[in-house]
């Protein structure tokens, strides 16, 4: 029977294989701890590792032992106190119990098993089964990624790339090709000498001449080298360009006066999740940050999350700015365009219908996906009702509401859940 022993070095993580097996076994408990972390952490700590508690009952192994403890549903024959169906009280002072809360000098137990998830493990569980929908368009004109592929053999290279089998085959073919004329002529001369020996002695001048020619031809055949420098062949590898999928995500956040600190904190947490997800999962993706109140402005990451600017509410200003940026920098034939918008739904009267017109006539035909989250625990306002009309017309428009911190992660997973064919 074949036995395969894995002797690969794991570096400092000497139990990496066992750790992955442990993570798979307790996946449900770990995912619950990861999902709870989103509303228990500060914004700056969202992408850090996490301590996970595994209850002792989940890590314990089943054992067999003897003793009177446990539940028993049998009635011994000959008793006079019980019949089938009666409940037998547990004998006193036997079996394990939870105690009466007083200190004791006896007894033992186990604490919950606690282990630390690394940052990469935490994010892997956090963003499991998530993907941008309909990422299909590719741009081949500006390729920036290459992969190394085999491209036959070359006659020059470094010694580490020598292909021994291919080199030996070439050397053998060369030896056979060069020796064949000599060996063929030697066989002809040997046949001629054998014929002469039937008529003459071995010291006959003609026979001596043939022997010298045979000796000369064999010397030439043996002088052919076993392997020569031009027999060497090296593995050839070239860099082959690979098509790259390009995408851009527009993050639009309402920072008007109606967005109090609690709602802004929820919006920031949602966008931090989205930003971590995008930068961790996709290499070639642009993120455009837009903040708006009565006017909209494209900002960098720092200003988007930490600026304290506020004002009234005109949502259409952000949509107009996004459409201008798309026309200037992101042609729809080359880019997958996505938008995520967070607002409390409070908008200036008369602007919500304008937002619907912008979306239906200009913006939605350009987008792969639009995700809108409304941060409110109360009744939806005019912007939500207008967006519902957009959702009815475009299947790539998604809406969700967030009532509090505990709703952020479920809503995020609902909006960006990986689609199955």
N, C-alpha and C positions, 0 to 999 in steps of 0.2 A: 504494500500500500504506500502511495506517495505521501510524504509529509512535507508541508511547506512551512518554513519558519521565517517569520518576518523579523529581520535583524536591523531594520532601518533605525537610525538614531533619531530621537525626538527632541534632542537638545534639553532645555530646562524642563519642558513639558513631557516628562518621561511616561506619563500615563495618558497621553493624548487620545489613544484609541479607546481606553476605558472611559475617559471623560465623555467622548462623543456618544458612547453607548449609554452612559448614565443620563445625558441630556435627552436622548430619544426616549428613554424609559419614563422619565418624569416630565414629559413635554407639557402635559396639561397644567400641572402645578406651576411650571416655569412661566408659561404663557399668561397665566392669571396674575402672577407677580409682576410681569412686565407690563401688562395692561393697567394695573393699579398704579404703576410708578408715574404715569403721565400727569396725574393730578395731585401727586404728593410731592413733586419736585419743583424747584425753582426753574426758571427758563434757562439759566446758564448751565444747569446740571442735567438737562434732559438726555444728552447723549453719553452719559457716563454709565459705568457698570451698575450692577444691582445685586444685593444680597437676597437670596431665595431661601425660605424656610420650607423644609420638607417634613411633614408630621411623622412622628416615630412609627405610627401604624402603617404608613406607606412604605417605609424602608425595612420594616421587620420581615424576617423570613419565617415561613410556617415550620413549626416543630411538633414532634409527638412526645408526649410525656405521660406519666402515670400519676393519678391523684384523684381525690374526690371533688376537686373544683370543677366549675363549668355547669352548664345546663344539662340535666338528665331527664329523659322522658320515658323511663322504664319503671315498671312496678314489679318488685320482686315477689315471687309466689310465696304464699303462706302468711302474708302480712294481714293484720286485722284493722289497720288504720286508714288505708287508702284503696281507692278503686281506680280503674283506668279513666283518665281525664282530669284527675285531681292535680293541683299544683303543689309540689313538694317544696317547702321553704328551704332556703340555702342554709347549710349548717353554719353556726356562728364561728367567727374567728378563723375562717378558712377562705382561701382564694385571695385574689388581689382586689383591692378597693382603692377609692380615692382619698381615704383618710378623713379625719374629722377637723382638720385645720390646726391641730396642735402639734407641737414639736415632738419628735420621737427619736429614740436612739437605735432604731432598727428600720428595715425596709429599704428599698432601692427602686430606681426608675431611670428613664432616659429622657433627656431634653430633645427638642426638635433638631433635626439635622439641618445645619446652615452651611451654605457654600456661596462663593462669590462668582457671579457672571462677569466675564471680561466685557470691555466695550464692544468688541466685534460680535461676541455671542449675544449680547443684549440687543444690538441693532439687528442682528439676523433674525431673532425671534420677533422683534418689534415690527419689522417690515416684511415678514413672511407672507408670501402669496399676494404681494402688491405689485402693480405695474401700471404704467401709463397706457390708457386705452388707445387702440388703433394706431400704434407706432409703425407706419408702413412706408412712408416716403423716404427715398434715399437720394443722396446727392453724390455723384461720381466725379464731378469736375474738380473739386478741391479735396483730394484724398490725403489724409494725414496719417493713416494707419497702415502698417505693413506687417506681413507675417512671413517667417522664414520657411521655405518649402524646398524639397529635394528637386534637383534639376540635373539628373544624370551624373556623369563623371567628368573630371578635368585632368589634364596632364601635369598640372602644377598645384601645389598647395603645401600645407604644413604637415609634418609627420603624423600628428594625431588624427588627421582626416584620411589617412591611407586606407583604401578598401583592399584588404589582403586577398580576398577571394578573386575579385576582379583583376587584380594585378597578377596573381598566379596563373589565371586562365590566359591572360594576354601573353605571359612569358612562355607558357606551354605551346600556345599556337605559333609563336615566333620560332621556337626551337624546332617544332615539327616542320614548319614551312622551310626553314633554312637547311635542315639536315636531310630532307627528302631527296634532293638531287644527288647528294653524296652517297646516301645509302642505296639508292637505286643503281648508281654507277658501280658501287662496290659489289652488289649482287651480280651484275652483268660480268664484271671482271672475274669474280670467283667461279662463275659458270664456265667462262672461257678457259680459265686455268685448269679446272677439273677435266675439261675435254683434252687439253694438251698433255696432261699427265698420263692419259691413256696411251699416248703415242711417243712421248719423250720422257727423259729423266727430269728430276727437279732442278738440276743445274743448267737446264737449257736456257739460253739467253732470253728467249721470249717469255718463259715462265718467270725468270728473275725480274724482268722488266714489269710484268703484271703485278708481282708481289710488291715491288717498290711503289707502284701506282696505288695499289690498295692501301698500303701503309700511309701514303701521303693523304689520300682521301679521308681515311679514318681520323687522322690527326686534325684535319680541317673540321670534321664533324664534332670532334671532342673539344675543339677550341671555341665553339659557340657557347657564350656564357649562359648559365642557368637562369639568371634574371638580370636585366639591364635597367638603367635609369629610365629609358623611354617606355619600359613595361609598366611603370608605376601609374596607378590611377587613384585619384583622390575623390572623395565624396564632394559633390558640388551642391551648394545651397545658395539660393537667391532670395531676395526680398520681393515678395509679390504684393502689390497694393490690394487692399480689401475695401469694399464699399463701406462707408460710414453713415449711420443714421443720425440725422441732426434734428434736434428739437429745441424749442424755447418755451419756457413757462412764464407767464405773466402773473405776478402776485399783486393783487389789488386789495388794499386795506382802507377801510373807512376810519378816519381819525377825527371826525367831527365832534362837536360838543356833546351830542347825545350818546356817544360811545364813552361811557365812564371807564374808570380804571379797571374795573372787573371785566368788562366786555373787551377792552383792549388787551388785557392779559390773556383772555381766552383766544382772541384772534392771533396774538403773537405766538402762543403755543401751537395753534393749528399750523401757522406758516413755518414755524421752526421744524415741526414734524415733516412738513412737505419739503423744506429745504434739505434736511438731513436725508430724506428718502431719495431725492433727486441726485444730490451730489454723491451719495454712496452707491446708487444703482447704475447711474448713467455717466459715462465719461464725457461724451460730446453733447452737452446740453447747456443752453444759456438760460439764466434766470434774470428777469426784468422786474424790479421792484417799483411799484407805483403807490404813493400815498395821496389821499384826496380828502378835502372838505368841500369848500365852495370851488376851489381850483385844484387841479391835479398836478403832480410833479413826479418825474422819474428820479429816484434816489438810489443810493448805494445800500448795501446790507446794513451797515452801522446806523445810518439815519432811519432806515425803514423800521428797525426794531426799537430804537432808543430815542428818536426825536419826540419832543413834547408839543409840537405845533398842533393847533386845533382851530376850529371855526364852524361855519355852517355846513350844510350838506347839499351838494349837487353831484349826484352819482354819475351823470352823463359826462362830466368833465373827464373822469378817469377812463371811460369807454372811448371817448374821442381821442384822448392821448394815446391809448393802446392802439387804436386803428391807425393813427399817424405813424407810430413806430413800426407797425407791421408793413405798411406801404414803403417805408424808407429803408428798412434793414432786413426784413424777413419775408422774402417772396414765398408765396404759398406753394409754388411748384417745387421748392427745394427744402422747405422746413415743415416739420410737424409742430403745430402751434397749439398750446394749451393755456388755459386761464383758470385761476382760482381766485375767487372774490369773497371777502368777508365783510359783513356790514350788520348793523342792527335793524336794517329795514326802514329806518326813518329817513325820508327824503323830502326835498323841497316840493311843495305842491305843484303839479304840472310837469315835473321833471321825469317822473316814473314812466309815463307814456313815451317820452322822448328816448328813454333808455331802451324800451321795447323796440322802438323803430330802429335805433342804431344796431341792436343785436340782430334782428330778423333780416334787415336789408343789407347791412354792410359787414358785420363782424362774424356771425355764425357761419356763413359760407366759407370763411377762411380758416376756421378752427377745426381741430380734431376733437376737442373736448372742452367743455366749460363747466366748472364746478362752483356752485354758489352756496355759501353757508350763511345763514342768518342767525345772529347771536341774540336771542331773546327768549325769555320765559313767558312772554305774554302773547297776546293776539298779533298775528301777522299784519303788516301794514301794506300800503299801496305798492311798494316795490316788489314784494312777494307775489301779490296778485298779478302784476304785469309780467313777472318772470314765469309764472305758471302758464301764461299764454305762449311764451317762447318755448317752454318745455313741451307743450303740446304739438308744436310745429317742428321741433328739432329733437330727434332721439339722442343726440350727443350732448344735450344740456341736462345737467343733474342739479338737484336742489336738496338740501338738508338743513335742519335747524338744530342749533346747539343751545341747550337750556342751562348747562353748567359745566364745570370742569370734568365731571365724570362722563360727559357725552362726547368729549373731543375725540378720543381714540376710536370708539365705535363708529362715529360719523366719518372719520378719516378712512378707516378700513372699508366702509360702505362705498365711499366715493371712488377709491382707487383699488378696489379688489380686482385681482387678476382675472381677466375674462377667459373663459374656456370655449373652445370651438364646439 
